[in-house]
Amino acid sequence: MKIVTFCDLDDSVIDSKHDVEHFESGNSGGAQIAILDINTIFDFEENKLEACAEKFISIALLDDESDFDAFKNFGVDAWIKTEDIEDINGLLNLIEKRYFAS
């Protein structure tokens, strides 16, 4: 899957089978997954049409419980705690099977 990150994320935590681009470094568009955090939510909102495919899933990184309240108003599809980032591949695999299986 093609992934675009709007936040500062060490993409080495994401399986190499995925194509990861960082929005700030430039991206080619068409991402199926967008990853953001509380600091980049407005960048995501302003640029998601440019960076993402028509059908995409957004994943928010939560630093604390108060982040969830902010994200729920933006229609974010999935959440993962920043402290659990090593589990992101399980979430990506689930999304791939559920939403992007051929």
Secondary structure, 3 states (H helix, E strand, C coil): CEEEECCCCCHHHCCCCCEEEEHHHCCCCCEEEEEEEHHHHHHHHHHHHHHEEEEEEEEEEECCHHHHHHHHCCCCCEEEEHHHHHHHHHHHHHHHHHHCCC
